[in-house]
Structure formats: structure tokens, C-alpha cells
Amino acid sequence: MSQPLSNIDKNEFNHVKQAYYNIYAFVKSYYEDNNSYKACIDKWGEQLHIPDNALEERENIDFKKPSDKLYALEEIYDIVYMIYLDGVVEDVELSLTIKFAEKLGFEKHVVGDLLKAIVTAPYDGIPKEEVRNELTTYLKQILEE
């Protein structure tokens, strides 16, 4: 069951939007000719109700690999959360997000792990805020491996 965009708070929306801009810049930098990735980015922009003037502004944004691993993982989380919002997880969305995660220095299983945590949280009675807070613990486990 997806969570409507109207149910996320402004802070959460801003996190997701910032991650969206960075993955957009990632596609623009590395996958300019991949029409399925470009269509995925366009779908996400529509899903986030990004206004046309902001779509023009995104053209001037360059991809930035976060130097902080926690911030990088939060960006991946935000993209995975955005995938989950419409209740339809497409292969192209996962493929793009895996490539993004790998570029940020994570193994591809991180995307699946985050998706599983997000999808199962409501059924396990875990508030979405707690899922985000568990990123710190998750990152420490990854860095210790």
C-alpha cells in the first residue's frame, strides 16, 4: 500500500526533492542517452509535482557525490522512499537507484534492504520516522563489514 504524497510532511518532501535533483543530475551526467532512465526521472518529477520552472532550474544542477556516508545513504533512502510512494515498484526504478547507490559507494543490496525496510515498516508497526532513524545503525553495520 503506498502512501499518498499529501501524507508526507514538508521536511520529508524537501529531503526527497533534494535527492531527486541529485539523481536527475546523475542521469544527466552518466546516462544522458538512456531513455528509460530519463522517463523514470520524468515520472518522479511529476509524482513530486515539481513545477515547470523548477524543472528548468534542475538543468543547472551538477551531480554531487556526498562526502559523508550517512548523507549518501539518506539520499538513497529518499529515492527508495519516492519509488514506494506510488505503490508501484518498477524494474527501471530499481535499476537506476542501484546504479546511483553504487556511484555513491554502496553495494546494490542496499537498495533492496531499504525497500524491504520501508515496505514492511507499516505492517511491523514501525513508524516511518523510526525507519529513517535506523539508517545510522544500518550504516554502522555496513561500514563494519
Backbone as JSON Lines, residues from 0, in Angstrom:
{"i":0,"aa":"M","n":[0.85,-1.18,0.0],"ca":[0.0,0.0,0.0],"c":[0.9,1.24,0.0]}
{"i":1,"aa":"S","n":[0.68,2.13,-0.93],"ca":[1.52,3.32,-0.99],"c":[0.95,4.41,-0.1]}
{"i":2,"aa":"Q","n":[1.82,5.34,0.17],"ca":[1.42,6.46,1.0],"c":[1.27,7.67,0.08]}
{"i":3,"aa":"P","n":[0.11,8.31,0.07],"ca":[-0.05,9.45,-0.82],"c":[0.96,10.55,-0.5]}
{"i":4,"aa":"L","n":[1.37,11.25,-1.54],"ca":[2.34,12.34,-1.4],"c":[1.84,13.38,-0.4]}
{"i":5,"aa":"S","n":[0.54,13.56,-0.32],"ca":[-0.01,14.56,0.61],"c":[0.2,14.17,2.07]}
{"i":6,"aa":"N","n":[0.54,12.91,2.33],"ca":[0.75,12.48,3.71],"c":[2.18,12.64,4.2]}
{"i":7,"aa":"I","n":[3.09,13.12,3.35],"ca":[4.44,13.33,3.85],"c":[4.59,14.78,4.26]}
{"i":8,"aa":"D","n":[5.35,15.0,5.33],"ca":[5.49,16.36,5.82],"c":[6.48,17.14,4.95]}
{"i":9,"aa":"K","n":[6.51,18.45,5.17],"ca":[7.32,19.34,4.33],"c":[8.81,19.0,4.4]}
{"i":10,"aa":"N","n":[9.3,18.67,5.58],"ca":[10.71,18.33,5.74],"c":[11.05,17.07,4.95]}
{"i":11,"aa":"E","n":[10.19,16.08,5.05],"ca":[10.37,14.83,4.32],"c":[10.33,15.09,2.81]}
{"i":12,"aa":"F","n":[9.37,15.9,2.38],"ca":[9.26,16.24,0.97],"c":[10.53,16.93,0.48]}
{"i":13,"aa":"N","n":[11.08,17.85,1.28],"ca":[12.3,18.56,0.88],"c":[13.48,17.6,0.76]}
{"i":14,"aa":"H","n":[13.57,16.61,1.65],"ca":[14.63,15.6,1.56],"c":[14.5,14.83,0.24]}
{"i":15,"aa":"V","n":[13.29,14.38,-0.04],"ca":[13.05,13.6,-1.25],"c":[13.34,14.45,-2.49]}
{"i":16,"aa":"K","n":[12.9,15.69,-2.47],"ca":[13.12,16.57,-3.63],"c":[14.61,16.82,-3.87]}
{"i":17,"aa":"Q","n":[15.37,17.01,-2.8],"ca":[16.82,17.22,-2.94],"c":[17.48,15.98,-3.53]}
{"i":18,"aa":"A","n":[17.09,14.81,-3.06],"ca":[17.63,13.56,-3.6],"c":[17.23,13.41,-5.07]}
{"i":19,"aa":"Y","n":[16.0,13.8,-5.39],"ca":[15.53,13.74,-6.78],"c":[16.43,14.59,-7.68]}
{"i":20,"aa":"Y","n":[16.75,15.8,-7.24],"ca":[17.6,16.67,-8.06],"c":[18.99,16.06,-8.27]}
{"i":21,"aa":"N","n":[19.51,15.41,-7.25],"ca":[20.84,14.82,-7.4],"c":[20.81,13.6,-8.31]}
{"i":22,"aa":"I","n":[19.78,12.77,-8.21],"ca":[19.72,11.61,-9.11],"c":[19.41,12.08,-10.54]}
{"i":23,"aa":"Y","n":[18.68,13.17,-10.68],"ca":[18.46,13.74,-12.01],"c":[19.81,14.14,-12.61]}
{"i":24,"aa":"A","n":[20.63,14.84,-11.83],"ca":[21.94,15.27,-12.3],"c":[22.83,14.06,-12.6]}
{"i":25,"aa":"F","n":[22.68,13.01,-11.82],"ca":[23.42,11.76,-12.05],"c":[23.07,11.18,-13.42]}
{"i":26,"aa":"V","n":[21.78,11.1,-13.71],"ca":[21.35,10.58,-15.01],"c":[21.85,11.49,-16.13]}
{"i":27,"aa":"K","n":[21.75,12.78,-15.94],"ca":[22.21,13.74,-16.95],"c":[23.71,13.58,-17.21]}
{"i":28,"aa":"S","n":[24.49,13.29,-16.16],"ca":[25.94,13.16,-16.29],"c":[26.39,11.83,-16.87]}
{"i":29,"aa":"Y","n":[25.72,10.74,-16.5],"ca":[26.22,9.41,-16.83],"c":[25.32,8.6,-17.78]}
{"i":30,"aa":"Y","n":[24.05,8.96,-17.87],"ca":[23.12,8.14,-18.66],"c":[22.23,9.01,-19.56]}
{"i":31,"aa":"E","n":[22.82,10.04,-20.11],"ca":[22.1,11.0,-20.95],"c":[21.32,10.33,-22.07]}
{"i":32,"aa":"D","n":[21.86,9.23,-22.62],"ca":[21.23,8.56,-23.76],"c":[20.28,7.43,-23.37]}
{"i":33,"aa":"N","n":[20.09,7.21,-22.07],"ca":[19.23,6.12,-21.62],"c":[17.81,6.64,-21.46]}
{"i":34,"aa":"N","n":[16.99,6.37,-22.47],"ca":[15.61,6.9,-22.47],"c":[14.76,6.34,-21.33]}
{"i":35,"aa":"S","n":[14.99,5.1,-20.92],"ca":[14.18,4.55,-19.83],"c":[14.52,5.23,-18.51]}
{"i":36,"aa":"Y","n":[15.79,5.57,-18.28],"ca":[16.16,6.29,-17.06],"c":[15.6,7.71,-17.1]}
{"i":37,"aa":"K","n":[15.65,8.33,-18.28],"ca":[15.1,9.69,-18.41],"c":[13.59,9.68,-18.17]}
{"i":38,"aa":"A","n":[12.9,8.66,-18.67],"ca":[11.45,8.56,-18.45],"c":[11.16,8.34,-16.96]}
{"i":39,"aa":"C","n":[12.0,7.58,-16.3],"ca":[11.85,7.34,-14.87],"c":[12.0,8.66,-14.1]}
{"i":40,"aa":"I","n":[12.99,9.43,-14.44],"ca":[13.23,10.73,-13.8],"c":[12.02,11.66,-14.03]}
{"i":41,"aa":"D","n":[11.5,11.65,-15.25],"ca":[10.34,12.49,-15.56],"c":[9.12,12.05,-14.74]}
{"i":42,"aa":"K","n":[8.93,10.73,-14.61],"ca":[7.82,10.21,-13.8],"c":[7.94,10.69,-12.36]}
{"i":43,"aa":"W","n":[9.14,10.59,-11.8],"ca":[9.35,11.03,-10.43],"c":[9.08,12.52,-10.27]}
{"i":44,"aa":"G","n":[9.51,13.32,-11.26],"ca":[9.25,14.76,-11.22],"c":[7.76,15.06,-11.19]}
{"i":45,"aa":"E","n":[7.0,14.34,-11.99],"ca":[5.53,14.5,-11.99],"c":[4.94,14.05,-10.66]}
{"i":46,"aa":"Q","n":[5.43,12.92,-10.16],"ca":[4.93,12.38,-8.9],"c":[5.17,13.37,-7.75]}
{"i":47,"aa":"L","n":[6.29,14.08,-7.8],"ca":[6.63,15.06,-6.76],"c":[5.99,16.42,-7.02]}
{"i":48,"aa":"H","n":[5.27,16.54,-8.13],"ca":[4.62,17.8,-8.51],"c":[5.63,18.94,-8.59]}
{"i":49,"aa":"I","n":[6.77,18.66,-9.19],"ca":[7.8,19.68,-9.36],"c":[7.31,20.63,-10.45]}
{"i":50,"aa":"P","n":[7.21,21.92,-10.15],"ca":[6.69,22.88,-11.14],"c":[7.64,23.03,-12.34]}
{"i":51,"aa":"D","n":[7.09,23.44,-13.47],"ca":[7.87,23.57,-14.7],"c":[9.11,24.45,-14.52]}
{"i":52,"aa":"N","n":[8.97,25.56,-13.78],"ca":[10.14,26.44,-13.62],"c":[11.25,25.72,-12.83]}
{"i":53,"aa":"A","n":[10.91,24.86,-11.9],"ca":[11.91,24.09,-11.17],"c":[12.55,23.04,-12.07]}
{"i":54,"aa":"L","n":[11.78,22.51,-13.02],"ca":[12.33,21.55,-13.96],"c":[13.42,22.2,-14.81]}
{"i":55,"aa":"E","n":[13.23,23.46,-15.16],"ca":[14.26,24.19,-15.91],"c":[15.48,24.43,-15.04]}
{"i":56,"aa":"E","n":[15.27,24.75,-13.76],"ca":[16.38,25.0,-12.84],"c":[17.24,23.75,-12.65]}
{"i":57,"aa":"R","n":[16.62,22.59,-12.69],"ca":[17.38,21.36,-12.43],"c":[18.46,21.13,-13.49]}
{"i":58,"aa":"E","n":[18.28,21.73,-14.66],"ca":[19.27,21.58,-15.73],"c":[20.63,22.16,-15.31]}
{"i":59,"aa":"N","n":[20.62,23.1,-14.4],"ca":[21.86,23.75,-13.96],"c":[22.49,23.07,-12.75]}
{"i":60,"aa":"I","n":[21.89,22.0,-12.28],"ca":[22.41,21.31,-11.1],"c":[23.36,20.21,-11.55]}
{"i":61,"aa":"D","n":[24.52,20.15,-10.9],"ca":[25.5,19.11,-11.2],"c":[25.42,18.0,-10.16]}
{"i":62,"aa":"F","n":[25.69,16.78,-10.6],"ca":[25.71,15.65,-9.69],"c":[26.81,15.85,-8.66]}
{"i":63,"aa":"K","n":[26.47,15.6,-7.41],"ca":[27.45,15.71,-6.32],"c":[27.42,14.42,-5.51]}
{"i":64,"aa":"K","n":[28.55,13.76,-5.44],"ca":[28.67,12.58,-4.59],"c":[28.92,13.08,-3.18]}
{"i":65,"aa":"P","n":[27.99,12.81,-2.28],"ca":[28.17,13.28,-0.9],"c":[29.44,12.69,-0.28]}
{"i":66,"aa":"S","n":[30.18,13.52,0.44],"ca":[31.39,13.03,1.08],"c":[31.08,12.29,2.37]}
{"i":67,"aa":"D","n":[29.93,12.56,2.94],"ca":[29.51,11.92,4.17],"c":[28.67,10.68,3.84]}
{"i":68,"aa":"K","n":[29.08,9.51,4.35],"ca":[28.38,8.26,4.03],"c":[26.94,8.25,4.53]}
{"i":69,"aa":"L","n":[26.68,8.84,5.68],"ca":[25.32,8.87,6.21],"c":[24.42,9.69,5.29]}
{"i":70,"aa":"Y","n":[24.9,10.85,4.86],"ca":[24.12,11.69,3.95],"c":[23.87,10.95,2.64]}
{"i":71,"aa":"A","n":[24.88,10.24,2.15],"ca":[24.73,9.47,0.91],"c":[23.66,8.4,1.08]}
{"i":72,"aa":"L","n":[23.67,7.71,2.22],"ca":[22.67,6.68,2.46],"c":[21.28,7.29,2.59]}
{"i":73,"aa":"E","n":[21.19,8.47,3.2],"ca":[19.89,9.14,3.3],"c":[19.36,9.5,1.92]}
{"i":74,"aa":"E","n":[20.24,9.89,0.99],"ca":[19.8,10.18,-0.38],"c":[19.23,8.92,-1.02]}
{"i":75,"aa":"I","n":[19.9,7.8,-0.84],"ca":[19.41,6.54,-1.4],"c":[18.05,6.2,-0.77]}
{"i":76,"aa":"Y","n":[17.96,6.36,0.55],"ca":[16.7,6.12,1.25],"c":[15.59,6.97,0.64]}
{"i":77,"aa":"D","n":[15.87,8.25,0.42],"ca":[14.85,9.16,-0.12],"c":[14.4,8.74,-1.51]}
{"i":78,"aa":"I","n":[15.32,8.26,-2.33],"ca":[14.94,7.79,-3.67],"c":[14.08,6.53,-3.55]}
{"i":79,"aa":"V","n":[14.49,5.6,-2.69],"ca":[13.72,4.37,-2.5],"c":[12.34,4.71,-1.94]}
{"i":80,"aa":"Y","n":[12.28,5.66,-1.02],"ca":[11.0,6.09,-0.46],"c":[10.12,6.68,-1.55]}
{"i":81,"aa":"M","n":[10.71,7.45,-2.45],"ca":[9.97,8.04,-3.56],"c":[9.41,6.94,-4.47]}
{"i":82,"aa":"I","n":[10.2,5.89,-4.7],"ca":[9.73,4.76,-5.51],"c":[8.5,4.15,-4.85]}
{"i":83,"aa":"Y","n":[8.53,4.02,-3.55],"ca":[7.46,3.39,-2.78],"c":[6.18,4.22,-2.76]}
{"i":84,"aa":"L","n":[6.29,5.53,-2.86],"ca":[5.13,6.41,-2.68],"c":[3.96,6.11,-3.6]}
{"i":85,"aa":"D","n":[4.23,5.72,-4.84],"ca":[3.1,5.49,-5.76],"c":[2.6,4.04,-5.72]}
{"i":86,"aa":"G","n":[3.25,3.2,-4.91],"ca":[2.78,1.83,-4.76],"c":[3.15,0.9,-5.89]}
{"i":87,"aa":"V","n":[3.91,1.4,-6.86],"ca":[4.34,0.59,-8.0],"c":[5.87,0.65,-8.08]}
{"i":88,"aa":"V","n":[6.51,-0.49,-7.86],"ca":[7.96,-0.56,-7.92],"c":[8.34,-1.16,-9.26]}
{"i":89,"aa":"E","n":[8.91,-0.33,-10.13],"ca":[9.27,-0.77,-11.47],"c":[10.74,-1.17,-11.52]}
{"i":90,"aa":"D","n":[11.04,-2.13,-12.39],"ca":[12.42,-2.6,-12.55],"c":[13.37,-1.45,-12.9]}
{"i":91,"aa":"V","n":[12.93,-0.55,-13.77],"ca":[13.79,0.55,-14.19],"c":[14.12,1.47,-13.01]}
{"i":92,"aa":"E","n":[13.15,1.65,-12.11],"ca":[13.39,2.47,-10.93],"c":[14.47,1.84,-10.04]}
{"i":93,"aa":"L","n":[14.35,0.54,-9.85],"ca":[15.34,-0.16,-9.02],"c":[16.7,-0.17,-9.7]}
{"i":94,"aa":"S","n":[16.72,-0.41,-11.0],"ca":[17.97,-0.43,-11.75],"c":[18.71,0.91,-11.62]}
{"i":95,"aa":"L","n":[17.98,1.99,-11.84],"ca":[18.58,3.32,-11.74],"c":[19.05,3.6,-10.32]}
{"i":96,"aa":"T","n":[18.26,3.26,-9.34],"ca":[18.62,3.52,-7.95],"c":[19.82,2.69,-7.53]}
{"i":97,"aa":"I","n":[19.93,1.48,-8.03],"ca":[21.1,0.64,-7.74],"c":[22.36,1.28,-8.34]}
{"i":98,"aa":"K","n":[22.27,1.75,-9.56],"ca":[23.43,2.42,-10.18],"c":[23.82,3.67,-9.39]}
{"i":99,"aa":"F","n":[22.82,4.41,-8.94],"ca":[23.06,5.6,-8.11],"c":[23.74,5.21,-6.8]}
{"i":100,"aa":"A","n":[23.23,4.17,-6.15],"ca":[23.81,3.71,-4.88],"c":[25.26,3.26,-5.08]}
{"i":101,"aa":"E","n":[25.52,2.55,-6.15],"ca":[26.89,2.1,-6.43],"c":[27.81,3.29,-6.67]}
{"i":102,"aa":"K","n":[27.31,4.3,-7.35],"ca":[28.11,5.5,-7.6],"c":[28.42,6.22,-6.28]}
{"i":103,"aa":"L","n":[27.51,6.09,-5.3],"ca":[27.72,6.72,-4.0],"c":[28.56,5.84,-3.08]}
{"i":104,"aa":"G","n":[28.98,4.67,-3.57],"ca":[29.9,3.83,-2.82],"c":[29.26,2.69,-2.05]}
{"i":105,"aa":"F","n":[28.01,2.35,-2.37],"ca":[27.32,1.27,-1.68],"c":[27.12,0.09,-2.61]}
{"i":106,"aa":"E","n":[26.96,-1.09,-2.01],"ca":[26.67,-2.28,-2.8],"c":[25.18,-2.26,-3.17]}
{"i":107,"aa":"K","n":[24.86,-2.98,-4.25],"ca":[23.49,-2.91,-4.76],"c":[22.44,-3.46,-3.8]}
{"i":108,"aa":"H","n":[22.82,-4.34,-2.9],"ca":[21.83,-4.9,-1.97],"c":[21.26,-3.84,-1.04]}
{"i":109,"aa":"V","n":[21.94,-2.73,-0.89],"ca":[21.47,-1.65,-0.01],"c":[20.09,-1.17,-0.47]}
{"i":110,"aa":"V","n":[19.88,-1.07,-1.77],"ca":[18.59,-0.61,-2.3],"c":[17.48,-1.59,-1.91]}
{"i":111,"aa":"G","n":[17.72,-2.87,-2.09],"ca":[16.73,-3.87,-1.7],"c":[16.47,-3.88,-0.21]}
{"i":112,"aa":"D","n":[17.54,-3.72,0.58],"ca":[17.39,-3.69,2.04],"c":[16.53,-2.51,2.48]}
{"i":113,"aa":"L","n":[16.78,-1.35,1.87],"ca":[16.0,-0.15,2.23],"c":[14.54,-0.3,1.79]}
{"i":114,"aa":"L","n":[14.34,-0.84,0.59],"ca":[12.97,-1.03,0.11],"c":[12.21,-1.98,1.04]}
{"i":115,"aa":"K","n":[12.85,-3.05,1.42],"ca":[12.2,-4.01,2.33],"c":[11.85,-3.32,3.65]}
{"i":116,"aa":"A","n":[12.76,-2.53,4.2],"ca":[12.5,-1.84,5.47],"c":[11.33,-0.87,5.34]}
{"i":117,"aa":"I","n":[11.27,-0.14,4.23],"ca":[10.2,0.84,4.02],"c":[8.85,0.14,3.83]}
{"i":118,"aa":"V","n":[8.84,-0.89,3.02],"ca":[7.58,-1.59,2.7],"c":[7.02,-2.33,3.91]}
{"i":119,"aa":"T","n":[7.88,-2.96,4.68],"ca":[7.4,-3.76,5.81],"c":[7.15,-2.96,7.08]}
{"i":120,"aa":"A","n":[7.68,-1.77,7.18],"ca":[7.54,-0.96,8.4],"c":[6.09,-0.8,8.86]}
{"i":121,"aa":"P","n":[5.16,-0.4,7.97],"ca":[3.78,-0.24,8.43],"c":[3.16,-1.54,8.97]}
{"i":122,"aa":"Y","n":[3.53,-2.66,8.34],"ca":[2.98,-3.95,8.76],"c":[3.61,-4.44,10.07]}
{"i":123,"aa":"D","n":[4.82,-3.95,10.33],"ca":[5.51,-4.31,11.57],"c":[5.21,-3.31,12.69]}
{"i":124,"aa":"G","n":[4.38,-2.31,12.39],"ca":[4.04,-1.31,13.4],"c":[5.15,-0.32,13.68]}
{"i":125,"aa":"I","n":[6.06,-0.16,12.73],"ca":[7.19,0.76,12.91],"c":[6.87,2.07,12.21]}
{"i":126,"aa":"P","n":[6.89,3.19,12.94],"ca":[6.63,4.49,12.31],"c":[7.72,4.81,11.29]}
{"i":127,"aa":"K","n":[7.33,5.49,10.2],"ca":[8.29,5.79,9.14],"c":[9.46,6.62,9.65]}
{"i":128,"aa":"E","n":[9.25,7.44,10.67],"ca":[10.33,8.23,11.24],"c":[11.4,7.32,11.84]}
{"i":129,"aa":"E","n":[10.95,6.23,12.45],"ca":[11.89,5.3,13.06],"c":[12.72,4.59,11.99]}
{"i":130,"aa":"V","n":[12.12,4.3,10.85],"ca":[12.86,3.67,9.76],"c":[14.0,4.58,9.34]}
{"i":131,"aa":"R","n":[13.72,5.86,9.19],"ca":[14.77,6.82,8.82],"c":[15.84,6.88,9.9]}
{"i":132,"aa":"N","n":[15.43,6.86,11.16],"ca":[16.39,6.94,12.26],"c":[17.28,5.7,12.33]}
{"i":133,"aa":"E","n":[16.78,4.57,11.87],"ca":[17.56,3.34,11.89],"c":[18.67,3.34,10.84]}
{"i":134,"aa":"L","n":[18.69,4.35,9.97],"ca":[19.75,4.45,8.97],"c":[21.13,4.53,9.61]}
{"i":135,"aa":"T","n":[21.23,5.24,10.71],"ca":[22.52,5.39,11.37],"c":[23.05,4.02,11.81]}
{"i":136,"aa":"T","n":[22.2,3.22,12.43],"ca":[22.6,1.88,12.85],"c":[22.96,1.03,11.64]}
{"i":137,"aa":"Y","n":[22.15,1.13,10.61],"ca":[22.38,0.36,9.38],"c":[23.72,0.74,8.76]}
{"i":138,"aa":"L","n":[24.02,2.03,8.71],"ca":[25.27,2.5,8.11],"c":[26.46,1.97,8.91]}
{"i":139,"aa":"K","n":[26.37,2.0,10.22],"ca":[27.46,1.49,11.04],"c":[27.71,0.02,10.74]}
{"i":140,"aa":"Q","n":[26.65,-0.75,10.55],"ca":[26.81,-2.17,10.23],"c":[27.5,-2.34,8.89]}
{"i":141,"aa":"I","n":[27.12,-1.55,7.91],"ca":[27.72,-1.63,6.57],"c":[29.2,-1.27,6.63]}
{"i":142,"aa":"L","n":[29.53,-0.22,7.36],"ca":[30.92,0.24,7.43],"c":[31.81,-0.74,8.18]}
{"i":143,"aa":"E","n":[31.22,-1.55,9.07],"ca":[31.99,-2.52,9.83],"c":[32.24,-3.79,9.03]}
{"i":144,"aa":"E","n":[31.46,-4.03,7.96],"ca":[31.6,-5.26,7.17],"c":[32.9,-5.26,6.39]}
